[in-house]
Amino acid sequence: MLKPFFINTNLCYGLDECQTSAQFFDNVGGNTGNSYIGYSIIKILYGKLIKVPEIKNIFSYDFKNQDELIQKINKEYSHIVFCLQDQLRNSQSYGIKPNWKKITEFISRIDKPFLVISLGTNSFKGEAEDYYKNFNPELVRFVHILSEKSNSLGVRGLESERILHKLGINNVAPVGCPTFFEMGPNRQAIQKKDTPVAILSPSDGGQSVLQDEQALFKCLYWPQENFSIPNSLRLPNLLSLPLQKGFACIELWKKFVSSFDYNYSSRVHGGILSLNCGIPTVMTNDDLRAYEMCSLFKIPYVPGGGRPIELYKQVNFEPMNKAYSSLYKNFMSFLSENGFDKAAISALHKEAESLPEIKPFELPINKNLINSVEMALKSYKFYMPSHILFKLLFLKIFNKKH
């Protein structure tokens, strides 16, 4: 019987797992986009989000009780579902410094087959084409052990496949990320309106969704913590704070973006979430990760961005709409080849029917936000006269309340 154990889900199931900003960011691995990966694979396998046996964040796991846990996994579970991100890079995100040696030793002692999803590469402007030659040797060893324990490694696209081939790993499946397939085989095709009215965009101080901006998250939430707006916060961020949102719950995130006509997005997983809600989305992030995923999925992609409305008029969603069916079938074939075939997934869906679905929950809003922003505006020295700043702030707060 299929009984998976999950590693690196990066999920919060309720407010009890978001008591402090530190706890929250540790659970989500520094970015709420990571949560969408765990959410999506659980939804695909079980039909809904349920609590699963897991290690939330393998990169902060202390390995203190690993002997007991490994024994339990080997005795009680059939497979390991390992959620990864763009770890194939020279410097990890958010200042995370994985102890690859300990992680590799840990997974080496697990005698169950692995389902590895969403593993990807990333590089940035200025890095050479052979950037993989500078990878941490322990990272390379980690990926080799994962390869040995998997029928095939699920990677985000052709560039990740190329890099793994360069590292001597050939059992690679460039199937993308499960987030793109969260809605299943009947995903809604994207249709543009003549002119978008409600635009989700960080440009020009518009409404946007936070994913990894810790300073802004702390300004908006966790009122019990010592709160002060950092001096490093730029004026546009300060003025737009009342318009910004952050989510620990994927369902509420989806509900929020569904009220918009268009998402002009520099966030890959935030953009994919919008597409899954039927919202036309243009991706603008200019790193290799965004290029790779947008290329595979045929998502409209303009690295560096441009004028949002003009881009909306120009982009075509039909290639993405037409490609979805074959991409979805390819991803499901990958699951089947790694032990999660249609019958096994149907059994997991049946099992989940009697289990409670995770209820939506919101992070507690800082009720003193407006006063704090006003105080920051008074104390900081800007190039615009203060009466103009207060006028702008007043209009933003009362025309579009948080």
C-alpha positions as CSV (number, residue, x, y, z in Angstrom):
1,M,0.0,0.0,0.0
2,L,1.2,3.5,-0.9
3,K,2.1,5.5,2.2
4,P,4.4,8.4,1.5
5,F,6.5,10.5,3.9
6,F,7.2,14.1,2.8
7,I,10.4,16.1,3.1
8,N,10.6,19.9,2.6
9,T,6.9,20.6,2.2
10,N,7.4,24.2,3.5
11,L,3.8,24.4,4.7
12,C,2.0,26.0,7.6
13,Y,-1.3,24.4,8.5
14,G,-2.6,27.0,11.0
15,L,-1.7,30.0,13.1
16,D,-0.1,27.8,15.7
17,E,2.7,27.3,13.1
18,C,3.1,31.1,12.5
19,Q,3.4,32.4,16.0
20,T,6.5,34.4,15.2
21,S,7.9,35.7,11.9
22,A,11.0,33.5,12.5
23,Q,8.8,30.4,12.8
24,F,6.8,31.3,9.8
25,F,9.8,32.0,7.5
26,D,11.5,28.8,8.7
27,N,8.4,26.7,7.9
28,V,8.0,28.2,4.4
29,G,11.8,28.0,3.7
30,G,12.1,31.8,3.3
31,N,9.4,32.2,0.5
32,T,5.7,31.4,0.5
33,G,6.2,30.3,-3.2
34,N,7.8,27.2,-1.7
35,S,4.6,26.4,0.1
36,Y,2.8,26.2,-3.2
37,I,5.0,23.3,-4.3
38,G,4.2,21.3,-1.2
39,Y,0.5,22.3,-1.4
40,S,0.3,21.3,-5.1
41,I,1.8,17.8,-4.8
42,I,-0.3,17.0,-1.7
43,K,-3.5,18.2,-3.6
44,I,-2.5,16.1,-6.7
45,L,-1.9,13.0,-4.6
46,Y,-4.8,13.3,-2.1
47,G,-7.3,15.5,-3.8
48,K,-7.1,18.2,-1.1
49,L,-4.7,19.7,1.4
50,I,-4.3,17.5,4.5
51,K,-1.7,17.2,7.2
52,V,0.9,14.7,6.0
53,P,3.8,13.1,7.8
54,E,6.7,15.4,7.1
55,I,9.9,17.3,7.7
56,K,8.7,20.9,6.9
57,N,12.2,22.3,6.2
58,I,15.1,19.9,5.6
59,F,17.5,22.8,5.5
60,S,16.9,23.8,9.2
61,Y,16.3,20.2,10.5
62,D,18.6,19.7,13.4
63,F,19.0,15.8,12.9
64,K,18.9,15.4,16.7
65,N,16.3,12.7,16.5
66,Q,17.2,11.4,13.1
67,D,17.9,7.8,14.2
68,E,14.4,7.4,15.6
69,L,12.8,9.1,12.5
70,I,14.8,7.0,10.0
71,Q,13.8,3.8,11.8
72,K,10.1,5.0,11.7
73,I,10.3,5.9,8.0
74,N,11.9,2.6,7.0
75,K,9.3,0.6,9.0
76,E,6.0,2.5,8.3
77,Y,6.3,4.3,4.9
78,S,6.5,3.2,1.3
79,H,8.0,6.2,-0.4
80,I,9.6,9.6,0.2
81,V,8.2,12.7,-1.6
82,F,11.0,15.2,-1.6
83,C,10.1,18.8,-2.6
84,L,13.0,20.9,-3.8
85,Q,13.5,24.3,-5.5
86,D,16.3,25.9,-7.4
87,Q,19.1,24.3,-5.3
88,L,21.3,23.7,-8.3
89,R,23.1,27.0,-7.9
90,N,26.2,28.5,-6.4
91,S,24.6,30.5,-3.6
92,Q,21.4,29.4,-2.0
93,S,18.4,31.7,-1.4
94,Y,17.7,33.8,1.7
95,G,21.1,33.2,3.2
96,I,20.3,29.5,3.7
97,K,23.5,27.4,4.1
98,P,22.4,23.8,3.8
99,N,24.5,21.2,5.5
100,W,24.6,19.0,2.4
101,K,26.8,16.4,4.1
102,K,24.3,15.8,7.0
103,I,21.3,15.9,4.6
104,T,23.0,13.3,2.3
105,E,23.9,11.0,5.3
106,F,20.3,11.3,6.4
107,I,18.7,10.3,3.1
108,S,21.3,7.6,2.5
109,R,20.0,5.7,5.5
110,I,16.4,5.7,4.2
111,D,15.7,2.5,2.2
112,K,12.6,3.7,0.4
113,P,12.2,4.9,-3.2
114,F,12.2,8.7,-3.6
115,L,9.9,10.9,-5.7
116,V,11.9,14.1,-6.3
117,I,9.9,17.1,-7.6
118,S,10.6,20.6,-8.7
119,L,14.4,20.4,-8.6
120,G,15.9,23.2,-10.6
121,T,18.9,25.2,-11.5
122,N,19.5,28.9,-11.4
123,S,22.1,31.4,-12.4
124,F,22.3,35.2,-12.7
125,K,23.8,37.8,-14.9
126,G,27.5,37.7,-14.9
127,E,27.8,33.9,-14.3
128,A,29.6,31.8,-16.9
129,E,27.8,29.1,-18.9
130,D,29.7,26.5,-16.9
131,Y,28.7,27.9,-13.6
132,Y,27.9,24.3,-12.4
133,K,31.6,23.7,-12.2
134,N,31.7,25.8,-9.0
135,F,28.9,23.9,-7.3
136,N,29.6,22.8,-3.7
137,P,31.0,19.2,-4.0
138,E,28.6,18.1,-1.2
139,L,25.7,19.5,-3.2
140,V,26.8,17.4,-6.1
141,R,27.1,14.3,-3.9
142,F,23.6,15.0,-2.5
143,V,22.1,15.0,-6.0
144,H,23.9,11.8,-7.0
145,I,22.4,10.0,-3.9
146,L,19.0,11.4,-4.8
147,S,19.5,10.0,-8.3
148,E,20.4,6.6,-7.0
149,K,17.2,6.5,-4.9
150,S,14.9,7.6,-7.6
151,N,13.7,6.1,-10.8
152,S,14.0,9.6,-12.3
153,L,14.6,13.1,-10.9
154,G,11.7,15.5,-11.6
155,V,13.3,18.8,-12.7
156,R,11.9,22.1,-13.8
157,G,13.0,22.1,-17.4
158,L,15.6,21.5,-20.0
159,E,18.4,23.6,-18.5
160,S,18.2,21.7,-15.2
161,E,18.4,18.5,-17.2
162,R,21.5,19.8,-19.1
163,I,23.2,20.7,-15.8
164,L,22.5,17.3,-14.3
165,H,23.8,15.6,-17.4
166,K,27.0,17.7,-17.0
167,L,27.2,16.4,-13.4
168,G,27.0,12.8,-14.6
169,I,23.3,12.2,-13.8
170,N,21.2,10.9,-16.6
171,N,17.9,9.7,-15.0
172,V,16.3,13.1,-15.3
173,A,12.7,14.0,-16.2
174,P,12.2,17.6,-17.3
175,V,8.5,17.7,-16.3
176,G,8.4,21.2,-14.6
177,C,6.8,21.9,-11.2
178,P,3.7,20.4,-9.7
179,T,2.3,23.9,-9.1
180,F,1.5,24.2,-12.8
181,F,-0.6,21.1,-12.6
182,E,-2.4,21.8,-9.4
183,M,-5.8,22.2,-11.1
184,G,-5.7,18.8,-12.8
185,P,-6.5,17.8,-16.4
186,N,-9.3,20.3,-16.8
187,R,-7.4,23.5,-16.0
188,Q,-9.1,26.7,-17.1
189,A,-7.8,28.2,-20.3
190,I,-6.5,31.8,-20.1
191,Q,-8.7,34.3,-21.8
192,K,-7.8,38.0,-22.0
193,K,-10.3,40.9,-21.6
194,D,-10.1,43.8,-23.9
195,T,-8.7,46.0,-21.2
196,P,-7.7,44.9,-17.7
197,V,-9.2,47.1,-14.9
198,A,-7.9,45.5,-11.8
199,I,-4.1,44.9,-12.1
200,L,-2.0,43.0,-9.6
201,S,1.4,44.6,-9.9
202,P,4.2,46.0,-7.7
203,S,4.9,48.7,-10.2
204,D,3.8,52.3,-9.5
205,G,2.9,51.5,-5.9
206,G,0.1,49.1,-6.9
207,Q,-1.3,46.2,-5.0
208,S,1.0,43.1,-4.8
209,V,1.5,39.9,-2.9
210,L,4.6,39.5,-0.7
211,Q,6.5,36.2,-0.8
212,D,9.9,36.7,0.7
213,E,10.1,40.3,1.7
214,Q,10.7,39.8,5.4
215,A,10.9,43.4,6.4
216,L,7.5,44.1,4.7
217,F,6.0,41.0,6.2
218,K,7.1,42.1,9.7
219,C,5.6,45.5,9.1
220,L,2.2,44.0,8.2
221,Y,1.9,41.0,10.6
222,W,2.9,39.6,14.0
223,P,1.8,42.7,16.0
224,Q,3.1,41.0,19.2
225,E,6.7,41.4,18.0
226,N,8.6,44.6,18.6
227,F,7.6,46.6,15.6
228,S,9.5,49.3,13.8
229,I,9.7,50.2,10.2
230,P,13.4,49.8,9.1
231,N,15.2,52.9,7.9
232,S,16.3,51.0,4.8
233,L,12.7,50.7,3.5
234,R,12.3,52.7,0.3
235,L,9.7,55.3,0.0
236,P,7.5,53.5,-2.6
237,N,7.4,50.4,-0.3
238,L,6.5,52.6,2.6
239,L,3.6,54.3,0.8
240,S,2.3,51.0,-0.7
241,L,2.4,49.0,2.6
242,P,-1.4,49.3,3.2
243,L,-1.9,47.9,-0.3
244,Q,0.2,44.8,0.2
245,K,-0.8,41.3,1.3
246,G,1.0,38.2,2.4
247,F,-0.3,34.7,2.8
248,A,0.5,31.6,4.8
249,C,-2.6,29.9,3.3
250,I,-2.7,29.0,-0.4
251,E,-6.5,29.0,-0.6
252,L,-6.7,32.6,0.6
253,W,-3.9,33.6,-1.7
254,K,-5.8,32.2,-4.6
255,K,-9.0,33.9,-3.5
256,F,-7.3,37.2,-3.4
257,V,-5.7,37.0,-6.8
258,S,-8.9,35.8,-8.4
259,S,-10.4,39.3,-8.0
260,F,-7.9,40.7,-10.5
261,D,-8.0,40.9,-14.3
262,Y,-4.2,40.7,-14.8
263,N,-1.1,39.8,-12.9
264,Y,2.1,41.6,-14.0
265,S,4.5,39.4,-12.0
266,S,8.1,39.1,-11.1
267,R,7.3,36.0,-9.0
268,V,7.4,32.6,-10.7
269,H,5.2,30.7,-8.3
270,G,2.9,33.6,-7.6
271,G,2.5,34.0,-11.3
272,I,1.7,30.3,-11.8
273,L,-0.8,30.5,-8.9
274,S,-2.6,33.4,-10.8
275,L,-2.7,31.3,-14.0
276,N,-4.2,28.5,-12.1
277,C,-7.0,30.9,-11.1
278,G,-7.6,31.8,-14.7
279,I,-5.9,35.2,-14.4
280,P,-3.8,36.4,-17.4
281,T,-0.2,36.7,-16.2
282,V,3.0,38.0,-17.6
283,M,6.3,36.9,-16.0
284,T,9.2,39.4,-15.8
285,N,11.8,37.8,-13.5
286,D,15.1,37.8,-15.4
287,D,16.9,34.8,-13.8
288,L,17.5,31.4,-15.4
289,R,14.9,29.7,-13.2
290,A,12.1,31.9,-14.6
291,Y,13.3,31.5,-18.2
292,E,13.5,27.7,-17.8
293,M,10.0,27.3,-16.4
294,C,8.3,29.8,-18.7
295,S,10.0,28.2,-21.7
296,L,8.7,24.7,-20.7
297,F,5.2,25.8,-19.8
298,K,4.9,28.4,-22.7
299,I,4.1,31.2,-20.1
300,P,4.3,34.7,-21.6
301,Y,7.7,35.9,-20.5
302,V,9.3,39.4,-20.7
303,P,12.5,39.4,-18.7
304,G,13.0,42.8,-17.1
305,G,9.4,43.7,-17.8
306,G,8.0,46.8,-19.5
307,R,4.8,48.8,-19.5
308,P,2.2,46.4,-18.0
309,I,-0.7,47.4,-20.2
310,E,1.3,47.3,-23.4
311,L,2.6,43.9,-22.5
312,Y,-0.9,42.7,-21.8
313,K,-2.0,43.7,-25.2
314,Q,0.9,42.0,-26.9
315,V,1.2,38.6,-25.2
316,N,-0.5,35.5,-26.5
317,F,-1.7,32.8,-24.1
318,E,-2.8,30.3,-26.8
319,P,0.6,28.4,-26.9
320,M,0.4,27.9,-23.2
321,N,-3.3,26.8,-23.3
322,K,-2.5,24.3,-26.1
323,A,0.6,22.9,-24.4
324,Y,-1.1,22.2,-21.1
325,S,-2.7,18.9,-21.9
326,S,0.5,17.2,-23.1
327,L,2.6,18.7,-20.3
328,Y,0.0,17.4,-17.7
329,K,0.1,13.9,-19.2
330,N,3.9,13.9,-19.1
331,F,3.9,14.9,-15.5
332,M,1.4,12.2,-14.5
333,S,3.5,9.7,-16.4
334,F,6.5,10.8,-14.4
335,L,4.5,10.2,-11.2
336,S,3.5,6.7,-12.4
337,E,7.0,5.8,-13.3
338,N,8.1,6.7,-9.8
339,G,5.5,4.5,-8.0
340,F,2.5,6.9,-8.0
341,D,0.3,5.5,-10.8
342,K,-3.4,6.3,-11.4
343,A,-4.6,3.5,-9.2
344,A,-2.3,4.4,-6.3
345,I,-3.3,8.1,-6.5
346,S,-7.0,7.1,-6.6
347,A,-6.4,5.0,-3.4
348,L,-4.8,8.0,-1.7
349,H,-7.8,10.2,-2.8
350,K,-10.1,7.6,-1.2
351,E,-8.1,7.5,2.0
352,A,-8.2,11.3,2.2
353,E,-12.0,11.5,2.1
354,S,-12.2,10.6,5.8
355,L,-9.4,13.1,6.7
356,P,-10.1,16.7,7.6
357,E,-9.1,19.3,5.0
358,I,-6.9,22.1,6.3
359,K,-9.0,25.2,7.0
360,P,-8.1,28.6,5.6
361,F,-6.5,31.0,8.1
362,E,-5.1,34.5,7.9
363,L,-2.0,36.0,9.4
364,P,-2.8,38.6,12.2
365,I,-2.7,42.1,10.7
366,N,-0.8,44.7,12.6
367,K,-3.5,47.1,13.6
368,N,-1.1,49.9,14.2
369,L,0.2,49.9,10.7
370,I,-1.2,53.2,9.6
371,N,0.1,55.1,12.6
372,S,3.5,53.4,12.2
373,V,3.7,54.5,8.6
374,E,2.7,58.0,9.5
375,M,5.4,58.2,12.1
376,A,8.0,56.8,9.7
377,L,7.1,59.5,7.1
378,K,7.5,62.2,9.7
379,S,10.9,61.0,10.9
380,Y,12.5,60.1,7.5
381,K,14.0,62.8,5.2
382,F,12.7,62.5,1.7
383,Y,13.0,64.7,-1.4
384,M,9.3,65.4,-1.6
385,P,7.5,67.9,0.7
386,S,5.8,66.1,3.6
387,H,2.3,67.5,2.7
388,I,2.6,65.7,-0.7
389,L,3.6,62.5,1.0
390,F,0.7,62.6,3.4
391,K,-1.7,63.3,0.6
392,L,-0.4,60.3,-1.4
393,L,-0.6,58.1,1.7
394,F,-4.1,59.3,2.5
395,L,-5.3,58.5,-1.0
396,K,-3.7,55.1,-1.0
397,I,-5.0,54.1,2.4
398,F,-8.6,55.3,1.9
399,N,-9.1,54.4,-1.8
400,K,-7.7,50.9,-1.4
401,K,-7.7,49.7,2.2
402,H,-5.6,46.8,3.1
